[in-house]
Amino acid sequence: MNTKKFFAIGLCIVIGIIATFLGGLQKLVGAPMIGLFISMLIVNFMPTVDKDFKSGTTFAGKKFLSLGIILAGATLNFNEILGYGAKALPLIIFNICLSFTVAYLVGKKLELSTNTCTLVGGGTCICGGTAIATLASIIKAKETEIAYAMTAIFLFDIFAALIYPYLAGALGLTANQFGFLAGSAINDTSSVAAAEATYNVLNNLDLNLAITVKLTRTTMLILLAIIFTIITVRKEAKGNANAAQKTSVGKTVMKVFPWFILIFLVMAILNTVGVFSNIKGASAFFKKGYKFLITVALAGVGFKIQLKDLFTKGIKPIILGGCTWAAVAASSLLFIKIFAGYVG
């Protein structure tokens, strides 16, 4: 590994530290998105970016991402899902199907790549940047597709976090109904927490129902990872057949399957049975650690994006993000109104 590659990786880590600090100063914009934007700004003022520097940022984007997702598993608890979160499962599953349907239909009209549609759909219905990053590693999305998808869902995520607490009051929603709305229709976990904090202040409450619903959504990432791994394996197998290559299905699975997802699942199980609760400071370490690693990874991704491309090629993904966000938001509100007794 040469000096420029080391420097690029180090720069991504420094950006991760700065973004984490800035993210802690407010609750609306998460550190990963801040890291992405900082690196985008830096690269657009750099005269040239050689291949060794690019190699370093690519390393950060891939390796730190996998480690971050693994640590994210240690923040999940299946007991919470089997409790109140289980009530939201019908809505969550429906929204997943709806988000991908809208993403593919509208994306086709906008002439966007299938990868971009997949990332926007997954980011909207599951957990924003974490879902985009996970799916990107499976479907082998380009870094530009990742950046456009992140930007596409970011704008509407912030809008939802700002408006939903007040919308709940205007519509006369109960605390449980707000929990369903925020937990099922706001993308990023930090944004869900921000919206719930605002709602609690406005109504003098101390609830975490929205976060519980959101964590239930996050666990669906495991299901999506399996589904898209199968889809990718089939594509790889078809490609091998067309090229007259004799590659077994087993080897194709070994090549395509993101093995860090298995470790992600193991970490979630260990957290559920209480292994990490017996280790002092483990919970805080995993929560802060996974966000920091994903922030460093997205800093690496940001170095591949030119602002002129973001405001030209990135407009269509943003439109797509708005369509998927609106569909999921309408679905959640309709569910809450129709099944008011069930939601509570």
C-alpha positions as CSV (number, residue, x, y, z in Angstrom):
1,M,0.0,0.0,0.0
2,N,1.6,3.3,-1.1
3,T,1.6,6.7,0.6
4,K,-1.2,8.2,-1.3
5,K,-3.5,5.3,-0.6
6,F,-2.7,5.6,3.1
7,F,-3.3,9.3,3.0
8,A,-6.7,8.8,1.4
9,I,-7.8,6.3,4.0
10,G,-6.5,8.6,6.8
11,L,-8.3,11.5,5.3
12,C,-11.6,9.5,5.2
13,I,-11.1,8.7,8.9
14,V,-10.4,12.4,9.8
15,I,-13.6,13.4,7.9
16,G,-15.4,10.7,9.8
17,I,-14.3,12.2,13.1
18,I,-15.3,15.7,12.0
19,A,-18.7,14.6,10.7
20,T,-19.3,12.6,13.9
21,F,-18.6,15.8,15.9
22,L,-20.9,17.9,13.7
23,G,-23.6,15.3,13.8
24,G,-23.5,15.4,17.6
25,L,-24.2,19.1,17.6
26,Q,-27.7,18.7,16.2
27,K,-30.2,15.8,15.7
28,L,-31.5,16.3,12.2
29,V,-28.6,15.5,9.9
30,G,-26.7,12.2,10.7
31,A,-22.9,12.0,10.7
32,P,-22.9,9.6,7.6
33,M,-24.6,12.2,5.4
34,I,-22.4,15.0,6.7
35,G,-19.3,12.9,6.0
36,L,-20.5,12.2,2.4
37,F,-21.0,16.0,1.8
38,I,-17.7,17.0,3.3
39,S,-15.7,14.6,1.0
40,M,-17.8,15.8,-2.0
41,L,-16.9,19.4,-1.3
42,I,-13.2,18.5,-0.9
43,V,-12.9,16.5,-4.1
44,N,-14.6,19.3,-6.1
45,F,-11.9,21.7,-5.0
46,M,-9.0,19.3,-5.7
47,P,-7.3,19.9,-9.1
48,T,-6.8,16.1,-9.8
49,V,-7.4,12.8,-8.1
50,D,-5.0,10.1,-9.2
51,K,-5.7,6.3,-9.2
52,D,-3.8,5.7,-5.9
53,F,-5.9,8.2,-4.0
54,K,-9.0,6.7,-5.5
55,S,-7.9,3.3,-4.5
56,G,-7.6,4.5,-0.9
57,T,-11.1,6.0,-0.9
58,T,-12.5,2.9,-2.5
59,F,-10.9,0.8,0.3
60,A,-12.5,3.0,2.9
61,G,-15.8,2.8,1.2
62,K,-15.9,-1.0,1.1
63,K,-14.0,-2.2,4.2
64,F,-15.3,0.3,6.7
65,L,-18.8,-0.2,5.4
66,S,-18.7,-4.0,6.1
67,L,-17.4,-3.5,9.6
68,G,-20.0,-0.8,10.3
69,I,-22.8,-3.1,9.3
70,I,-21.5,-5.9,11.5
71,L,-21.4,-3.5,14.5
72,A,-24.9,-2.3,13.6
73,G,-26.2,-5.9,14.2
74,A,-25.1,-5.6,17.9
75,T,-27.6,-2.7,18.4
76,L,-30.6,-4.8,17.4
77,N,-32.8,-6.7,19.9
78,F,-35.3,-9.2,18.6
79,N,-37.2,-9.1,21.9
80,E,-38.3,-5.6,21.1
81,I,-39.6,-6.7,17.7
82,L,-41.6,-9.6,19.3
83,G,-43.2,-7.0,21.6
84,Y,-44.8,-3.8,20.4
85,G,-42.8,-3.8,17.1
86,A,-44.6,-7.0,16.0
87,K,-47.8,-5.0,15.6
88,A,-46.2,-2.9,13.0
89,L,-45.0,-5.8,10.9
90,P,-48.0,-5.9,8.5
91,L,-47.5,-2.2,7.7
92,I,-43.7,-2.5,7.4
93,I,-44.0,-5.5,5.0
94,F,-46.6,-3.7,2.9
95,N,-44.5,-0.6,2.7
96,I,-41.4,-2.6,1.6
97,C,-43.4,-4.0,-1.3
98,L,-44.9,-0.6,-2.1
99,S,-41.6,1.2,-2.0
100,F,-39.8,-1.2,-4.4
101,T,-42.9,-1.3,-6.7
102,V,-42.9,2.5,-6.9
103,A,-39.1,2.7,-7.2
104,Y,-39.0,0.3,-10.2
105,L,-42.1,1.7,-12.0
106,V,-41.2,5.4,-11.6
107,G,-37.5,4.7,-12.1
108,K,-38.2,3.0,-15.4
109,K,-40.1,6.1,-16.6
110,L,-37.1,8.2,-15.5
111,E,-34.7,5.9,-17.3
112,L,-32.7,5.2,-14.1
113,S,-30.6,2.2,-13.6
114,T,-32.0,-0.9,-11.8
115,N,-29.4,-0.5,-9.1
116,T,-30.4,3.1,-8.4
117,C,-34.0,2.1,-8.1
118,T,-33.1,-0.8,-5.8
119,L,-31.1,1.5,-3.5
120,V,-33.7,4.2,-3.4
121,G,-36.5,1.7,-2.7
122,G,-34.5,-0.1,0.0
123,G,-33.3,3.1,1.6
124,T,-36.9,4.5,1.8
125,C,-38.5,1.4,3.2
126,I,-35.9,0.1,5.6
127,C,-33.3,2.3,7.2
128,G,-31.8,4.9,4.9
129,G,-28.1,4.9,4.5
130,T,-27.5,1.5,6.2
131,A,-29.9,-0.2,3.8
132,I,-28.4,1.5,0.8
133,A,-24.9,0.6,1.8
134,T,-25.8,-3.0,2.5
135,L,-27.7,-3.5,-0.7
136,A,-25.0,-1.7,-2.7
137,S,-22.5,-4.3,-1.6
138,I,-24.7,-7.1,-2.8
139,I,-25.9,-5.8,-6.2
140,K,-22.4,-4.3,-6.9
141,A,-23.8,-0.8,-7.3
142,K,-21.5,2.0,-8.6
143,E,-20.3,4.6,-6.1
144,T,-22.2,7.3,-8.0
145,E,-25.4,5.3,-7.7
146,I,-24.9,5.0,-4.0
147,A,-24.3,8.8,-3.6
148,Y,-27.3,9.7,-5.7
149,A,-29.5,7.3,-3.8
150,M,-28.3,8.7,-0.4
151,T,-29.0,12.3,-1.6
152,A,-32.4,11.2,-2.9
153,I,-33.7,10.0,0.4
154,F,-31.8,12.5,2.6
155,L,-33.9,15.6,1.6
156,F,-37.2,13.9,2.3
157,D,-36.0,12.3,5.5
158,I,-35.1,15.6,7.0
159,F,-38.5,17.1,5.8
160,A,-40.4,14.2,7.5
161,A,-38.4,14.5,10.7
162,L,-39.3,18.2,10.9
163,I,-43.0,18.1,10.0
164,Y,-44.3,14.8,11.4
165,P,-44.5,15.8,15.1
166,Y,-46.6,18.8,14.1
167,L,-48.6,16.9,11.5
168,A,-49.5,14.4,14.2
169,G,-51.0,17.2,16.3
170,A,-52.9,18.7,13.3
171,L,-54.4,15.3,12.5
172,G,-55.2,14.5,16.1
173,L,-53.1,11.3,16.1
174,T,-52.6,9.4,19.4
175,A,-49.1,8.7,20.7
176,N,-49.3,5.1,19.3
177,Q,-50.4,6.4,15.9
178,F,-47.5,8.9,15.8
179,G,-45.1,6.0,16.8
180,F,-46.4,4.0,13.8
181,L,-46.1,7.0,11.4
182,A,-42.6,8.1,12.5
183,G,-41.3,4.6,12.9
184,S,-42.6,3.4,9.5
185,A,-42.2,6.5,7.3
186,I,-39.0,8.2,8.4
187,N,-35.8,6.7,7.0
188,D,-32.8,7.2,9.2
189,T,-32.8,6.1,12.9
190,S,-31.4,9.4,14.1
191,S,-34.2,11.3,12.2
192,V,-36.8,9.0,13.9
193,A,-35.3,9.8,17.3
194,A,-35.3,13.5,16.5
195,A,-38.9,13.5,15.5
196,E,-40.0,11.5,18.5
197,A,-38.0,13.8,20.8
198,T,-39.9,16.8,19.3
199,Y,-43.2,15.0,19.7
200,N,-42.4,14.2,23.3
201,V,-41.6,17.8,24.1
202,L,-44.7,19.1,22.4
203,N,-46.9,16.7,24.3
204,N,-45.0,16.4,27.6
205,L,-44.4,12.7,27.1
206,D,-41.5,10.3,27.3
207,L,-42.1,7.6,24.7
208,N,-39.9,5.4,22.4
209,L,-42.6,3.7,20.4
210,A,-41.3,5.2,17.1
211,I,-37.8,3.8,17.7
212,T,-39.2,0.4,18.5
213,V,-41.1,0.4,15.1
214,K,-38.0,1.6,13.4
215,L,-35.8,-1.1,14.8
216,T,-38.4,-3.6,13.6
217,R,-37.9,-2.2,10.1
218,T,-34.2,-2.4,10.4
219,T,-34.3,-6.2,11.0
220,M,-36.1,-6.6,7.6
221,L,-32.7,-5.7,6.2
222,I,-31.7,-9.3,6.8
223,L,-34.6,-10.5,4.7
224,L,-33.8,-8.1,1.9
225,A,-30.1,-9.1,1.9
226,I,-31.1,-12.7,1.4
227,I,-33.6,-11.9,-1.4
228,F,-31.2,-9.7,-3.3
229,T,-28.4,-12.2,-2.8
230,I,-30.6,-14.8,-4.5
231,I,-31.4,-12.4,-7.3
232,T,-27.7,-11.6,-7.8
233,V,-26.7,-15.2,-7.7
234,R,-29.2,-16.0,-10.5
235,K,-27.9,-13.1,-12.6
236,E,-24.3,-14.3,-12.1
237,A,-25.3,-17.9,-13.0
238,K,-27.1,-16.7,-16.1
239,G,-24.0,-14.6,-17.1
240,N,-21.8,-17.6,-16.6
241,A,-24.1,-19.8,-18.7
242,N,-24.1,-17.2,-21.5
243,A,-20.3,-17.1,-21.4
244,A,-20.1,-20.9,-21.6
245,Q,-18.4,-21.0,-18.2
246,K,-18.8,-23.9,-15.9
247,T,-19.2,-22.2,-12.6
248,S,-21.2,-24.1,-10.0
249,V,-24.0,-22.6,-8.1
250,G,-22.1,-23.1,-4.9
251,K,-19.1,-21.1,-6.2
252,T,-21.4,-18.3,-7.4
253,V,-23.1,-18.1,-4.0
254,M,-19.6,-18.0,-2.3
255,K,-18.7,-15.2,-4.7
256,V,-21.8,-13.1,-4.4
257,F,-23.1,-13.6,-0.8
258,P,-22.1,-10.7,1.6
259,W,-20.8,-12.8,4.5
260,F,-20.7,-9.9,6.8
261,I,-24.5,-10.2,6.9
262,L,-24.2,-13.5,8.7
263,I,-21.9,-11.9,11.3
264,F,-24.5,-9.0,11.5
265,L,-27.2,-11.6,12.3
266,V,-25.0,-13.4,14.9
267,M,-24.3,-10.0,16.6
268,A,-28.0,-9.3,16.7
269,I,-28.7,-12.7,18.3
270,L,-25.9,-12.2,20.9
271,N,-27.4,-8.8,21.8
272,T,-30.8,-10.3,22.1
273,V,-29.8,-13.0,24.5
274,G,-28.0,-10.4,26.6
275,V,-24.3,-11.2,26.0
276,F,-23.4,-7.6,25.4
277,S,-25.4,-6.3,28.3
278,N,-22.9,-8.0,30.7
279,I,-20.1,-6.0,29.2
280,K,-19.8,-2.5,30.5
281,G,-19.9,0.2,27.8
282,A,-20.6,-2.3,25.0
283,S,-23.9,-0.9,24.0
284,A,-22.6,2.7,23.7
285,F,-19.5,1.4,21.8
286,F,-21.6,-0.5,19.2
287,K,-24.0,2.4,18.7
288,K,-21.3,5.0,18.2
289,G,-18.9,2.6,16.5
290,Y,-21.2,1.4,13.7
291,K,-22.2,5.0,12.9
292,F,-18.6,6.1,12.8
293,L,-17.5,3.3,10.5
294,I,-20.4,3.9,8.1
295,T,-19.5,7.7,8.2
296,V,-15.9,6.9,7.2
297,A,-17.2,4.6,4.4
298,L,-19.5,7.3,3.0
299,A,-16.7,9.8,3.1
300,G,-14.9,7.5,0.8
301,V,-17.9,7.3,-1.5
302,G,-18.2,11.1,-1.6
303,F,-14.8,11.4,-3.2
304,K,-16.2,9.9,-6.3
305,I,-18.9,12.6,-6.8
306,Q,-18.7,15.8,-8.8
307,L,-21.2,18.5,-7.8
308,K,-22.0,19.3,-11.4
309,D,-23.1,15.6,-11.8
310,L,-25.2,15.7,-8.6
311,F,-27.2,18.6,-9.9
312,T,-27.7,17.1,-13.3
313,K,-27.6,13.3,-13.1
314,G,-28.7,13.4,-9.5
315,I,-32.0,15.2,-10.1
316,K,-33.9,12.1,-11.4
317,P,-32.9,10.0,-8.3
318,I,-34.1,12.8,-6.1
319,I,-37.5,12.8,-7.9
320,L,-37.6,9.1,-7.5
321,G,-36.8,9.5,-3.8
322,G,-39.7,11.9,-3.4
323,C,-42.1,9.5,-5.1
324,T,-41.1,6.5,-2.9
325,W,-41.2,8.7,0.2
326,A,-44.7,10.1,-0.6
327,A,-46.0,6.6,-1.3
328,V,-44.7,5.2,2.0
329,A,-46.0,8.2,4.0
330,A,-49.4,8.0,2.4
331,S,-49.5,4.2,3.1
332,S,-48.6,4.7,6.8
333,L,-51.2,7.4,7.3
334,L,-53.9,5.4,5.6
335,F,-53.1,2.3,7.7
336,I,-53.2,4.4,10.8
337,K,-56.6,5.8,9.9
338,I,-58.2,2.5,8.7
339,F,-56.8,0.4,11.6
340,A,-57.0,3.1,14.3
341,G,-58.3,0.5,16.8
342,Y,-55.5,-1.9,16.1
343,V,-52.8,0.7,16.4
344,G,-54.2,2.2,19.5
